[in-house]
Amino acid sequence: MSARSWQPYWWRLSFRADGEPGWTPMGPGEFSQVPNAALKSGSLEAWADALLEEASHELDDLRGDLLLECFPEPGAAPVYFREVRLSGRR
């Protein structure tokens, strides 16, 4: 996805703690809109990488998996997703 194919996207972030079977939503609501300015000047993947990098530093006390999903509209199938490992404080 490039800046040339800009369109609005929505995202949600979920966390699964070690030993837990399911994902718990994180954030203010089920879906949040990707900032338009980020998509006009870059790709969805670049925005997602930056968000996950920041989140991994802010959530450094959690141990488990963090899942970011991006959608063309709330309720649609995700067009991009990425899972990262949170290893907790050492």
Buried (B, 14 or more C-beta within 10 A) or exposed (E): BEEEEBEEBBBBBBBBBEEEEEBEEBEEEEBEEBEEEBBEEBBBEBBBBEBBEEBBEEBEEBBBBBBBBBBBEEEEEBEBEBEBEBEEEE
